[in-house]
Amino acid sequence: MQTFEKYLNPIHKNIEELSDFTNILPESNLEKEEYKHLEKVTLITKKKIEHLLPQLKRLEVELERQIQEIDAENDPDAKKDARNVYNSILYEIELMVNRINNELIAFDSPYFGKIIFQPNHSRSNKPLELYIGKFALLDKDTNIPLITDWRSPIANIYYQNSGPAKDVSFFAPVGERKGELKQKRQFQISRARINGIYDAKSGNVAADEFLLSQLQERIGKKLQDIVSTIQTQQNEIIRDSINVPALMQGVAGSGKTTILLHRLAYLFYTYPKEINNTNSLIIAPNQMFIDYVSDVLPNLGVKKVETLTYLFWAKKVLGWDQYYTISSEKEDLGIKEYKGSFEFIEILERYFEEFETNLLEGIPSTIRYSITDRYYELKEQYKDINMAERVSLAIEYAFAQRAFKRYRDGKINSREVDQEKIKNDIDRYIHKTCDIYELYKGLFKTKLLSKDIAKHSLDGLKHNGRIRTFRIEDLAPMVYLYFKINGSKFEEKAYVMVDEAQDMSLIQLLTLLSIAKNGNITLAGDLAQSIIPPFYIKDWDDVKKLIKDKTGKNTSYYELQKCYRTTVEIINYANSIFEHTFPKSYKLPEAVLRHGDDVRIIEEEKNIQDMDSAKIKELVDLIKKDFEKGSVTIALLARDKNHAIDLFNVFKEYEEEIGRNVITYSDNNYQNGLLILPIENAKGLEFDSIILADINSDFYQEDMLSDKLLYVALTRALHRVYVITKKGDNFSRKFLR
């Protein structure tokens, strides 16, 4: 029988053991006091899990029976019905697994904070004692909250204050509540056991100690939630108002991605009628990044949210299948940059106006005059109707008017077949003329653009049998034209979030703004990490202008300076290299708290792929020793994809000796082991240790792109960095610090 136990959090196997608190010996009165509450909530959660597990088993049995019924059924229609029932049971199982896992998360670490809040003018004058966790828990016998959800209004007091404080407040449904925060306590709890208690007081080191303890535990994991360590500025962004566009400029390791995901979870909780997992969209830079962040929202109790790269989202909007492929023709970075600019957006607007006129004038019937008149009447009177709807309504109106005139003139049933044929001819003409791919190609046959741009563009837009090719920079303009014709209503999202926004073009962002209801969009990026030519966004002011022009709203803008990922030693090393080469407008990170090993420079005579076996074994030994230090993920970072392939071919042969998987970038999954990937593919990710391969003039130049690439590479590391340079090489010298 098919079982789904493997999808459950492994802690479910230890529930009985961890629910037994009889052998726990608290080390202090404080621990003894706090274990009473932990035991109470643990036993309640245990009962909930024990109630749910048999339900999962029952569904598994039902699924097995349904499989047998499908196999035994011969009638095609009945077989189809049986499969539908099977899919329905499978969906119920998915929901049940998610529900059990949420309870297991709560069982493992039910809460992380505690506040004692004394409200002003309270009838009982009794302070509120609240434990803060990922999920709320209510005592059914007393209706007293045992755990308060981190997203609740009162939990904001926990995040806004570093310790006890007077005159604090939060906004409850009944209005603002004021009072005194008498205590803020932080907990490290895992496997239903207290590992640390920190009493936070304004100006003391307890809060820093707690944060440091959490940061040091980040080893070999996908991106995790940060509900226990959300900092004041991060909290402000997460809880920012709905219906206000937001933009984060954040240095490497400042938590931009995590803030995006926590903001989404907060909005789901606060505005459940407006925003949910089915009407939200996350745009991510690549598939490995999507896999890397895949656990955060489920760990916060949020169901799966559509997360796509821009390429896949745009193809989905256009309804394109596998026969639409990216062109292999050589790119021109100047033209590519131009196609992401304000100027090109204006060209598209002018082209569309010409197209609109030509479309109406080309209607294959004398009835086009009536259609055109009605079309422009509708355009004037109903601004929200898209072009396709206006054309359709205008055609229906024109034919209805003609039919009425014929009826009035006594020509009933006369030439009805001819009228239907004319209408079908017009419909076919409209459909063919509005083909987005061909329509976009038509732009480069006009005089709106130079001959060089036109030729280059048409070289990338080729139609060979069923295959249609396009360059990546041409995708957003086609989505733009699609929305001009069909509107964006059916693609509208209650919330849109974009990560690594610095690598998006203005027209890509414009198409995403087009689907963001009420301007509900949050963008995150770092200009210093713009490593994909042609570097569309030079200044966030252009993005703010784009948002203002499209939505009529000003953008909430935030700058994040503190790096929570990387050690002080690594950040100081990176800053010493790039502070003199980066423009002043590029914000470099401020290291937070955590110390570690110095960056290690390894000078070699040759590039790795040219080394003899003895030298390769030295590097293999270095990698093995790093894994022995506790690393679970080590990234060997290459200049580009070809470089990464060469390195993978070298180290794959030593996989058995390394004792860990050697993984190529094309796997697209964030896995434990030695990952060999281009720096571009590592952006947004983090690893226990980083090895920068062949940092010399054979692969890098004295230019801004190389500096940005190496800045991104250095700041991927949680704990250790190794830089492999070449002896006597001019470019390598800048890293010999």
C-alpha positions in Angstrom: 0.0 0.0 0.0 1.2 3.5 -0.8 2.2 5.4 2.3 2.9 9.1 2.7 4.7 8.9 6.0 8.0 9.8 4.3 6.5 13.3 3.6 6.1 14.0 7.3 8.6 15.9 9.5 10.9 13.1 10.9 10.1 14.3 14.4 6.8 12.5 14.3 8.7 9.3 15.1 9.8 10.7 18.5 6.5 12.2 19.7 6.0 9.8 22.6 9.6 10.2 23.8 9.6 14.0 23.5 6.2 14.3 25.2 7.6 12.7 28.4 8.9 15.5 30.7 9.4 13.4 33.8 13.2 13.0 33.4 13.9 16.7 32.7 16.0 18.4 35.4 15.7 22.1 35.1 19.0 23.9 35.8 17.3 27.0 37.4 14.1 28.2 38.9 13.6 30.1 35.7 13.8 27.0 33.6 11.5 25.1 36.0 8.9 27.9 35.7 9.1 28.0 31.9 9.0 24.2 31.5 5.4 24.1 33.0 4.1 26.1 30.0 6.2 24.2 27.5 4.9 20.8 28.8 1.3 22.0 28.7 1.4 23.2 25.0 3.5 20.1 24.0 0.8 17.7 25.3 -2.0 19.6 23.6 -0.2 19.5 20.3 0.6 15.8 20.8 -3.1 15.1 21.1 -3.8 17.0 17.9 -1.2 15.0 16.0 -2.4 11.7 17.4 -5.9 12.7 16.2 -4.7 13.5 12.7 -2.3 10.6 12.0 -5.1 7.9 11.9 -7.0 10.1 9.5 -3.9 10.0 7.2 -3.9 6.2 7.4 -7.6 6.1 6.6 -7.0 8.2 3.5 -4.2 5.9 2.4 -6.5 2.9 2.7 -9.1 4.7 0.6 -6.5 5.6 -2.0 -5.4 2.0 -2.3 -9.1 0.8 -2.7 -9.6 3.4 -5.4 -6.5 2.2 -7.3 -8.0 -1.3 -7.2 -11.3 0.1 -8.5 -9.6 1.9 -11.4 -7.7 -1.3 -12.3 -11.0 -3.4 -12.2 -13.1 -0.9 -14.2 -13.5 -1.6 -18.0 -16.0 1.1 -18.9 -14.0 4.2 -20.1 -16.5 6.7 -18.5 -16.6 4.8 -15.2 -12.8 4.6 -15.2 -12.6 8.3 -15.7 -14.9 8.9 -12.8 -12.8 6.6 -10.6 -9.7 8.5 -11.5 -11.4 11.7 -10.5 -12.2 10.2 -7.1 -8.5 9.1 -6.9 -7.3 12.6 -7.5 -9.7 14.0 -5.0 -8.4 11.6 -2.3 -4.9 12.4 -3.2 -5.6 16.1 -2.8 -7.1 15.4 0.7 -3.9 13.5 1.6 -1.8 16.5 0.5 -3.9 18.8 2.7 -3.6 16.3 5.6 0.2 16.0 5.3 0.5 19.8 5.3 -1.8 20.0 8.3 0.2 17.4 10.3 3.5 19.0 9.4 2.3 22.3 10.7 1.5 20.6 14.0 4.8 18.9 14.0 6.6 22.2 13.5 4.6 23.6 16.4 5.5 20.5 18.5 9.2 20.9 17.7 9.4 24.6 18.5 6.1 25.9 19.7 7.2 29.5 20.6 10.2 31.7 20.7 9.2 34.7 22.7 7.2 35.9 25.7 6.0 39.4 26.6 4.3 40.7 29.7 2.2 43.7 28.8 0.4 45.9 31.3 -2.5 47.7 29.5 -3.3 51.2 30.7 -6.8 51.6 32.3 -7.4 47.9 32.5 -10.4 46.9 34.5 -8.6 44.0 36.2 -5.3 45.8 36.3 -3.8 42.3 35.5 -1.0 42.2 33.0 -1.2 40.1 29.8 1.3 37.3 29.7 1.7 36.1 26.0 3.9 33.6 24.4 4.8 34.3 20.7 5.1 31.6 18.1 4.6 30.7 14.5 1.0 29.4 15.1 -1.6 30.4 17.6 -2.8 27.9 20.2 -5.9 28.3 22.4 -6.7 26.5 25.6 -10.2 25.1 24.8 -11.1 24.7 28.4 -10.4 28.4 29.4 -10.4 30.1 26.0 -7.0 31.7 27.1 -4.4 31.9 24.3 -1.5 29.7 25.2 0.5 30.9 22.1 -0.1 34.1 20.1 0.6 34.1 16.3 3.7 36.2 15.5 1.6 38.1 12.9 -1.0 39.3 15.4 -1.2 43.0 16.2 -0.1 42.6 19.9 3.0 40.6 18.8 4.2 43.8 17.1 5.2 45.0 20.6 7.7 42.0 20.8 9.4 43.1 17.6 9.4 46.9 18.1 11.0 46.9 21.5 14.5 45.5 22.4 13.4 45.1 26.1 11.0 46.5 28.8 9.6 49.9 27.9 6.9 52.3 28.9 4.4 54.0 26.6 4.2 51.2 24.1 1.1 50.5 22.0 -0.4 48.3 19.3 -3.5 48.5 17.2 -6.2 46.0 18.1 -9.5 45.7 16.2 -11.1 48.0 18.8 -8.4 50.6 18.3 -5.1 51.6 19.8 -4.1 49.9 23.1 -1.4 51.6 25.2 0.5 50.3 28.1 3.9 49.1 29.5 6.0 46.3 28.3 7.2 44.8 31.6 9.1 41.8 30.2 10.5 40.5 26.9 11.9 37.0 27.0 13.4 35.0 24.2 13.7 31.2 23.9 15.7 28.6 22.0 13.4 25.6 21.8 13.9 22.5 19.6 12.6 19.0 19.9 10.3 20.3 22.7 13.2 21.2 24.9 14.5 24.5 26.1 18.0 25.1 25.0 18.3 28.7 26.1 16.4 31.5 27.7 17.3 35.2 27.2 15.8 38.0 29.2 16.0 41.0 26.8 16.5 44.3 28.4 17.0 47.6 26.6 20.7 48.3 26.1 21.9 44.9 27.3 23.5 42.1 25.3 20.8 39.4 25.7 19.1 40.2 22.4 22.4 40.1 20.6 23.2 36.8 22.2 19.9 35.3 21.1 20.4 36.6 17.6 23.9 35.2 17.4 22.8 31.8 18.7 20.2 31.6 15.9 22.6 32.7 13.2 25.2 30.2 14.3 22.7 27.3 13.7 22.3 28.1 10.0 24.2 25.2 8.5 23.5 23.3 5.3 19.8 24.2 5.1 17.5 25.7 2.6 16.3 29.2 3.5 14.5 29.1 6.8 11.9 31.4 8.4 13.2 34.1 10.8 10.1 34.7 13.0 12.2 34.4 16.1 14.8 37.0 15.0 13.0 39.5 12.9 14.7 42.8 13.5 13.0 46.2 14.0 13.5 47.5 10.4 12.6 44.1 8.9 9.5 44.1 11.0 8.5 47.5 9.6 8.7 46.3 6.1 6.9 43.0 6.8 4.0 44.9 8.4 3.9 47.8 5.9 0.5 48.9 4.7 -1.5 47.0 2.0 -2.1 48.8 -1.3 1.3 50.6 -1.1 4.1 49.6 -3.6 7.3 48.8 -1.6 10.9 48.6 -2.7 13.8 47.2 -0.7 17.5 48.0 -1.5 19.4 45.6 0.6 23.0 44.5 0.9 23.9 40.9 0.5 22.7 38.8 3.5 20.4 41.5 4.8 17.4 39.2 4.6 15.6 40.6 1.5 14.2 37.3 0.3 13.1 36.3 3.8 11.4 39.6 4.4 9.5 39.2 1.1 8.2 35.8 2.1 7.3 36.8 5.7 5.5 39.9 4.4 3.4 37.6 2.2 2.6 35.4 5.2 1.7 38.5 7.3 -0.6 39.8 4.6 -2.3 36.4 4.3 -3.0 36.5 8.0 -4.0 40.1 8.2 -6.1 40.4 5.0 -7.5 36.9 4.4 -10.4 38.1 2.3 -8.2 40.0 -0.1 -5.0 38.0 -0.3 -4.3 34.3 -0.3 -2.0 31.7 -1.9 -4.2 31.3 -5.0 -4.1 35.0 -6.0 -0.5 35.8 -5.3 2.7 35.5 -7.4 6.4 35.4 -6.6 8.8 36.1 -9.4 12.2 34.5 -8.7 15.5 34.6 -10.7 16.0 30.9 -11.4 14.8 27.4 -10.6 17.5 26.6 -8.0 16.5 29.7 -6.1 12.8 28.6 -6.2 13.9 25.2 -4.7 16.1 27.0 -2.1 13.2 29.1 -0.8 10.5 26.4 -1.1 10.3 25.5 2.6 9.8 29.0 4.1 6.1 29.6 3.4 5.0 26.0 4.3 7.0 26.3 7.6 4.9 29.5 8.3 1.7 27.6 7.6 1.1 29.1 4.2 0.0 26.9 1.3 1.9 26.7 -1.9 2.1 30.1 -3.7 2.8 30.3 -7.4 6.6 30.9 -7.8 7.9 31.3 -11.3 10.8 32.8 -13.2 9.8 35.7 -15.4 10.4 33.5 -18.5 7.9 30.9 -17.3 5.4 33.4 -16.1 5.5 35.3 -19.4 5.1 32.1 -21.6 2.2 31.1 -19.4 0.5 34.5 -20.0 1.0 34.2 -23.7 -0.2 30.6 -23.8 3.1 29.5 -25.4 4.2 25.8 -25.4 7.5 24.1 -26.0 7.6 25.2 -29.6 8.4 28.7 -28.5 12.1 28.7 -27.7 14.9 31.1 -26.9 17.0 32.1 -29.9 20.6 30.9 -30.1 21.5 34.0 -32.2 24.2 36.2 -30.8 23.0 39.0 -28.5 23.8 42.7 -28.7 23.9 44.2 -25.2 23.3 47.7 -26.4 20.1 46.7 -28.2 19.1 44.5 -25.3 19.4 47.4 -22.9 17.5 49.7 -25.2 14.6 47.2 -25.3 14.3 47.5 -21.5 14.2 51.3 -21.5 11.5 54.0 -21.1 12.2 55.1 -24.7 11.4 51.6 -26.1 8.2 51.5 -24.0 7.2 54.8 -25.8 8.0 53.2 -29.2 5.7 50.3 -28.3 3.0 52.7 -27.4 3.3 54.5 -30.7 3.4 51.3 -32.6 0.2 50.0 -30.9 -1.7 53.2 -31.8 -0.7 52.7 -35.4 -1.7 49.0 -35.2 -5.0 49.9 -33.7 -5.8 52.3 -36.6 -4.6 49.8 -39.3 -6.5 46.9 -37.7 -9.8 48.8 -38.0 -9.1 50.1 -41.5 -8.2 46.6 -42.7 -11.4 45.0 -41.7 -12.5 43.0 -44.9 -16.0 44.5 -45.3 -17.7 47.7 -45.9 -19.3 47.3 -42.5 -15.9 48.3 -41.1 -17.1 51.9 -41.0 -19.8 51.1 -38.5 -17.5 48.9 -36.5 -14.8 51.7 -36.4 -17.3 54.3 -35.3 -18.7 52.1 -32.5 -15.2 51.1 -31.5 -14.1 54.6 -30.8 -17.4 55.4 -29.0 -16.7 52.6 -26.7 -13.1 53.6 -26.2 -14.2 57.1 -25.2 -17.0 56.0 -22.9 -15.6 52.9 -21.2 -11.9 53.3 -20.4 -11.6 50.0 -18.6 -12.6 47.9 -21.6 -9.7 46.3 -23.4 -9.1 46.4 -27.1 -10.3 42.8 -27.8 -13.6 43.5 -25.9 -14.1 46.8 -27.8 -13.6 45.1 -31.1 -15.9 42.3 -30.3 -18.7 44.6 -29.0 -18.3 46.9 -31.9 -18.7 44.0 -34.4 -21.7 42.7 -32.6 -23.2 46.2 -32.5 -22.5 46.8 -36.2 -24.1 43.5 -37.3 -27.1 44.1 -35.0 -27.6 47.5 -36.5 -27.4 46.1 -40.0 -29.9 43.3 -39.2 -32.3 45.8 -37.7 -32.0 48.0 -40.8 -32.7 45.0 -43.1 -35.7 44.0 -40.9 -37.0 47.5 -41.0 -36.7 47.5 -44.8 -38.5 44.2 -45.0 -35.5 42.1 -46.0 -36.1 39.4 -43.4 -34.0 36.2 -43.8 -32.4 37.7 -46.9 -28.8 36.7 -47.4 -28.3 35.6 -43.8 -25.7 33.1 -45.0 -23.7 35.9 -46.6 -23.9 38.0 -43.3 -22.6 35.0 -41.3 -19.8 34.5 -43.8 -18.8 38.1 -43.6 -18.8 38.0 -39.8 -16.6 34.8 -39.8 -14.2 36.4 -42.2 -13.9 39.4 -39.9 -13.3 37.2 -36.9 -10.6 35.3 -38.7 -8.9 38.6 -39.8 -9.0 39.9 -36.2 -7.6 36.7 -34.8 -4.8 36.5 -37.3 -3.8 40.2 -37.1 -3.7 40.1 -33.3 -1.2 37.2 -33.2 1.3 38.6 -30.7 4.4 37.0 -32.1 3.6 38.2 -35.7 2.4 41.6 -34.4 5.7 42.1 -32.5 7.7 41.2 -35.6 5.8 43.8 -37.5 7.3 46.5 -35.3 10.7 45.9 -36.9 9.2 46.3 -40.4 8.2 49.9 -39.6 10.3 53.1 -39.6 10.0 53.5 -35.8 13.4 51.8 -35.2 16.8 51.9 -36.9 17.7 49.4 -39.5 20.4 47.9 -37.2 17.9 47.2 -34.4 15.3 45.9 -36.9 17.7 43.5 -38.5 19.1 42.2 -35.2 15.6 41.8 -33.8 14.2 39.9 -36.8 17.3 37.6 -36.7 16.1 36.4 -33.3 12.4 36.2 -34.2 12.3 33.3 -36.7 9.5 31.0 -37.6 10.6 27.5 -38.8 7.8 25.1 -39.1 6.2 24.8 -35.6 9.2 26.4 -33.9 9.2 30.1 -33.1 12.3 31.6 -31.6 12.7 34.8 -29.5 15.4 36.6 -27.5 14.7 36.9 -23.8 14.6 40.7 -24.1 11.7 40.4 -26.6 9.5 38.5 -24.2 8.4 41.4 -22.0 7.5 43.6 -25.0 5.3 40.9 -26.3 3.5 40.5 -22.9 3.1 44.3 -23.0 1.4 44.2 -26.4 -0.7 41.2 -25.3 -2.0 43.2 -22.3 -2.7 46.2 -24.6 -5.0 44.0 -26.7 -6.5 41.6 -24.2 -6.1 43.5 -20.9 -4.5 42.0 -17.8 -7.8 41.3 -15.9 -7.5 37.5 -16.2 -3.9 37.6 -15.0 -4.5 40.0 -12.1 -3.0 39.1 -8.8 -3.9 40.5 -5.3 -0.2 40.6 -4.6 3.0 40.3 -6.6 6.6 40.0 -5.2 9.8 40.3 -7.2 13.2 39.2 -5.9 16.5 40.2 -7.5 14.7 43.1 -9.1 17.9 44.8 -10.0 18.3 42.4 -12.9 14.8 43.1 -14.3 14.2 45.5 -17.2 11.8 48.4 -16.8 9.4 46.8 -19.3 9.5 43.5 -17.4 8.6 45.4 -14.2 5.8 47.3 -16.1 4.1 44.1 -17.2 4.2 42.8 -13.6 2.8 46.2 -12.3 0.0 45.7 -14.9 -1.3 42.6 -13.0 -0.7 43.9 -9.4 -4.1 44.9 -8.1 -4.2 48.3 -6.4 -0.4 48.6 -6.9 0.2 45.6 -4.5 3.8 44.8 -5.3 7.0 44.5 -3.3 10.4 44.5 -5.1 13.7 43.5 -3.5 17.2 43.9 -4.9 20.7 45.2 -4.6 22.3 47.4 -7.2 25.7 46.1 -6.2 24.6 42.6 -7.1 23.5 43.5 -10.6 25.6 40.9 -12.5 23.5 40.1 -15.6 24.4 42.4 -18.5 23.2 44.9 -19.7 22.4 46.1 -16.2 19.1 47.7 -16.9 18.6 49.5 -13.6 21.2 52.0 -12.7 19.2 53.8 -10.1 16.0 52.9 -8.2 14.6 56.3 -9.0 13.7 55.0 -12.5 11.7 52.2 -10.9 10.0 54.6 -8.5 9.0 56.7 -11.5 7.7 53.7 -13.4 5.5 52.7 -10.4 4.2 56.2 -10.0 3.3 56.5 -13.7 1.6 53.1 -13.7 -0.2 53.1 -10.4 -0.3 56.8 -9.4 1.2 55.8 -6.1 4.4 56.7 -4.3 6.7 53.8 -3.4 7.7 52.9 0.2 11.5 52.7 -0.1 13.8 50.9 2.4 17.5 50.5 2.6 18.9 47.5 4.5 22.6 47.8 5.5 23.2 45.0 8.0 24.4 41.6 6.8 23.1 38.7 9.0 24.5 35.9 6.8 28.3 36.3 6.7 30.9 36.6 9.4 32.7 39.8 10.3 36.0 38.5 8.8 34.4 37.7 5.4 32.5 41.0 5.2 35.5 43.1 6.2 37.6 41.3 3.6 35.0 41.9 0.8 34.6 45.5 1.8 38.3 46.1 1.8 38.4 45.0 -1.9 35.3 46.7 -3.2 35.0 49.9 -1.2 37.4 51.7 -3.6 36.0 50.2 -6.8 32.2 50.4 -6.3 30.4 53.8 -6.8 29.4 55.5 -3.6 25.8 54.8 -4.4 26.4 51.1 -3.9 25.8 50.2 -0.3 28.3 47.8 1.2 27.2 45.6 4.1 27.8 46.1 7.7 28.7 42.9 9.5 26.6 41.8 12.4 28.0 40.0 15.5 29.3 36.8 14.2 33.0 36.0 13.9 34.7 33.1 12.2 37.8 32.1 10.1 39.8 34.5 8.1 39.4 34.3 4.3 42.1 31.8 3.0 44.0 32.7 -0.2 45.4 29.8 -2.1 48.0 30.7 -4.8 48.5 28.2 -7.6 50.6 28.0 -10.8 47.8 26.9 -13.1 44.0 27.0 -13.4 42.2 24.1 -11.8 41.3 22.3 -15.0 45.0 22.4 -16.0 46.4 21.0 -12.7 48.0 17.6 -12.4 46.3 15.0 -10.2 48.6 15.7 -7.2 47.4 19.4 -7.1 43.8 18.4 -7.6 44.0 16.0 -4.7 45.3 18.9 -2.5 42.0 20.7 -3.3 40.0 17.5 -2.7 41.7 17.2 0.7 40.8 20.9 1.5 37.1 20.1 0.6 37.1 17.0 2.7 38.5 18.8 5.7 35.9 21.6 5.3 33.1 19.0 5.4 34.7 17.5 8.5 34.4 21.0 10.1 30.7 20.7 9.8 29.9 22.1 6.4 26.9 20.4 4.6 26.9 22.6 1.5 30.1 23.8 -0.2 29.8 25.9 -3.4 32.7 25.9 -5.9 31.9 29.1 -7.8 32.9 29.5 -11.5 33.0 32.5 -13.8 30.4 31.2 -16.2 28.6 28.0 -17.3 31.4 26.7 -19.4 33.9 27.2 -16.6 31.5 25.4 -14.2 31.2 22.5 -16.6 35.0 22.1 -16.8 35.3 22.2 -13.0 32.5 19.7 -12.6 34.2 17.3 -15.0 37.4 17.5 -12.9 35.8 17.0 -9.4 33.1 14.5 -10.4 35.9 11.9 -10.7 36.8 12.4 -7.1 33.2 12.1 -5.7 33.9 8.9 -3.9 37.1 10.4 -2.3 35.3 13.5 -1.3 32.6 11.4 0.3 29.7 13.7 -0.7 27.7 14.3 -3.8 29.3 16.5 -6.5 26.4 18.4 -8.1 26.2 20.4 -11.3 24.3 23.7 -11.6 22.0 22.2 -14.2 20.3 20.0 -11.5 18.4 23.1 -10.4 18.0 21.7 -6.9 19.6 23.1 -3.7 21.3 20.0 -2.4 23.8 19.0 0.3 27.3 18.3 -1.0 29.7 20.1 -3.3 27.7 22.3 -5.7 29.6 23.5 -8.8 27.9 26.4 -10.4 28.4 29.8 -12.0 28.4 32.8 -9.7 25.3 34.0 -11.6 23.4 30.9 -10.5 24.5 31.3 -6.9 23.0 34.8 -6.5 20.4 34.8 -3.7 21.6 31.6 -2.2 23.9 30.8 0.7 26.3 28.0 1.5 28.3 26.9 4.5 31.6 27.5 2.6 32.6 29.0 -0.7 35.5 28.2 -2.9 36.2 30.9 -5.6 37.8 29.1 -8.5 40.5 30.6 -10.7 40.3 34.2 -9.6 42.8 35.5 -12.2 42.9 37.4 -15.5 42.2 34.3 -17.5 38.6 34.6 -16.4 38.1 38.1 -15.0 38.9 41.6 -16.2 39.5 44.9 -14.4 35.9 46.0 -14.9 32.7 46.6 -12.9 31.1 43.3 -13.9 34.0 41.2 -12.5 33.9 43.2 -9.3 30.2 42.7 -8.9 30.5 39.0 -9.7 33.2 38.5 -7.0 31.3 40.6 -4.5 28.3 38.3 -5.0 30.5 35.2 -4.7 32.2 36.3 -1.5 28.9 37.1 0.2 27.3 33.7 -0.4 29.3 32.2 2.5 27.9 31.5 6.0 31.2 30.4 7.6 34.3 30.1 5.4 35.7 31.4 2.1 38.7 30.0 0.1 40.0 32.1 -2.9 42.1 30.3 -5.5 44.4 32.7 -7.3 47.3 32.5 -9.7 50.9 33.4 -8.8 52.1 36.6 -10.4 48.8 37.4 -12.0 47.8 41.1 -12.0 44.1 40.5 -11.3 44.9 38.0 -8.5 47.0 40.6 -6.6 43.9 42.6 -5.5 42.8 39.5 -3.5 46.1 39.0 -1.7 45.1 40.7 1.5 
